[in-house]
Amino acid sequence: MTTAYDFSAVDIDGQNQSLDRYRGKVLLIVNVASKCGFTPQYTGLEKLERDYAARGFEVLGFPCDQFGHQEPGDEAEIKEFCSLTYEVSFPLYAKIDVNGDKAHPLWKWLKDEKGGFLGIDAIKWNFTKFLVGRDGTVIKRYAPTDKPESIAADIEKALG
């Protein structure tokens, strides 16, 4: 059985990282963008990270520029924006595609595990979120409009 721990991704600093490093944690995997109407969700994501990190929770941010060219910067610009504007402390990864032929394998798997509205797998917009349990399997998919704070109860349940 495939789990989130079977994947790797390049982090915001250009280092290839195995997601196995998060084994046993509850993860919220999110496609993020710096110039989106949902960008203020970084505040809520960071609050979740700070509130639950000590209990084994981690937010993973994957910048994506596939929706309205809302993540135009390079990794250094994205990292600086997130740090200075939202004081992001959770791990950020290098810019990826979440849809299409060049979609990152992790995102292909996430979409296969939990399809979207009406069973359509494609990611519709920035800030689509996937909650992954301690066993590395996908618990739930959330729409871009689902605010991070609305996910807190599901995180609590997943943390046990």
N, C-alpha and C positions, 0 to 999 in steps of 0.2 A: 504494500500500500504506500502510495506517495504521500508525503507530508511536506509542510513548509520547510522543514529542516533539510530536505533533499536539494534545495536550491542555493545558489550563491548569486551575489550581485556586487557591482562595483560601488563603493561608498563615495560620498561627496568629495573625498580627498584622493580618489583614484585607486584605492586599494580594493582588490577582490576579497570579498568576505563571504564565508559560508554562513548561511542562516542557521546552521546547527549550533552556532554560538548562543542562540536564544532558546535552545532545548529546555523544556520545562516551564517556559514563561507563557503568559497570555499576551498575544500580540494584536495590535490594531494597525493594519497595513493600509496606507492611504496614498492615493495619487494626488499630489499637491501642485499648486501654481502660485506664483507671486503677484500676479496682476488679474486676479479673478474676483468676482463678486463674493465668492466664498472664502477668499484669503483670510479674512478675520477669524475663521475657524482655527487658525494656528493658535490663537489664545486658548480656546477650549481644549485643543489637543495637548498643548503644553500643560494645562491644568490637570488633565487626566494623567499625563506622564508623572507629574510631581505628586499627585494624590495617591497613585497606585504603584509606583516603581518599587517601593520597599517590599511590596507584597508579590513581586514577580511579574510585573506588567511592563510592556514596552510599546511605544508608538514607533512605527517605521515609516518615514516619509519618502516617497518616490516622486520627484519632480517630473512633470510630463508637459510637453508643449503641443499636444495634439488637439487641443480645444481652444479655438479662437486666438492662437499664438499668445497665450497668457503666461507662458514661462519662457520668455525670449533669452534670458541671460545664460551665461555659462555657469559651471559649478561654483566657481569662486564668487560670482555675483549672487547666486542663489544662497550660498552659505552666509555671506555677509548680510543680505537682506533678512534672512530668517533670524540670525543672531541679533542684529541691531534693532529690528522692528518688532520682533515677537519674542526675543530671548529664548529661542528654541534650544532645548538641551537634548531632545531625543535624536536618535540617529537619522541622518539624511543620506540618501543614495544619489548616484549620478543620474542625470536625466535619462528617461527611458520612454519607450512607446508602450502603451497598454492595450492598444488595438492594432489590427492589421498584421501583415506578414512579418513585420519586425518587432512585434510585441514581445516583451521580455517573457521568458518561460515561466517565471513565477506568476505573472499576471495571466498568462494563458491558463495555467492550472487553477488559480483563484476563480476565474470566470467559469471554468468547467465545473468546479465544485459547487458554486452558488450562482446560478443564473440570475439575471435581473428581472425587472418588471415584465410580465407576460412571457417569461422564459427566455427573453432575449439576453444573450451573454455579453454583448458589447458594453464597454464602459461608456456611459452617456456624457459624463462631464468630470471636471476636476472635483476632488474631495469625495470620491466614492471610497467607501471604507469596508474592510473585511476584518471581522473579529476571528482570531485563530486561538484555539484552546491550547492548554499545556501539552496536549498530545500531538500538536502540529496540524490538526485538522480544522477546516473552516467551520465555524459555528454559525455565522450570519453575515449577510451582506447588507450594507446601508447605503442609501441614496445620498448624493451630494447635499441635498437639503436637510438631511438628518444632522442636527447639531451634535458636536461631541458630547455635550453634557447630557443629551438624551440617551446616550449609550452607557452611561455609568452603571445603571442597574444590571445590564447584561455583563459588564466587566466584573462587577461584584460577584455575580453568579458564577462566572467562569473561573474566578480566582478561588472560589469555594470559601 
